[in-house]
Amino acid sequence: MPRISLERKRTSLLRMKHCRNSINGLQEQIGRFQASLALYDTLVPGSERWSKAFTQLSHGVEDLNSIWLTEFSSSPGGPISMNGFTVYRTRIPRLATLFDNSVLKQVNVAVDSGADSLSISD
């Protein structure tokens, strides 16, 4: 009877050591990922802001056609600005409302080209 109990404990101990080794390996991998993320953040400051803006834009314009965005710009810590053209003037406010706190700065009508230009700042 004591011999069976000892064997069970040894087996259990081996399983625990295997689990501990797996946990240690995963913790090392998490550490490497965190270090890589920290390095990426120093190389590309503000990248999360652009990712969020482009994701929001791509999801929001699925049903908006006839809009051509020609320029995106931003200064560090400043607003993101975009410029472009559209055939239908009603599309401009719909595009502006995709972003929280956005301000539609300017709409120019270009009669000769048949398209309205837009300028939006977030």
PEKA-V551597 format. One record per run of one state. SS is the DSSP state (2 for helix, 1 for strand, 0 for the rest). FROM is the first residue (numbers start at 1). LEN is the number of residues. If there is no record, write none. Layout:
ss,from,len
SS,FROM,LEN
SS,FROM,LEN
This chain:
ss,from,len
0,1,1
2,2,42
0,44,3
2,47,14
0,61,6
1,67,8
0,75,5
1,80,7
0,87,3
2,90,7
0,97,6
1,103,8
0,111,4
1,115,7
0,122,1
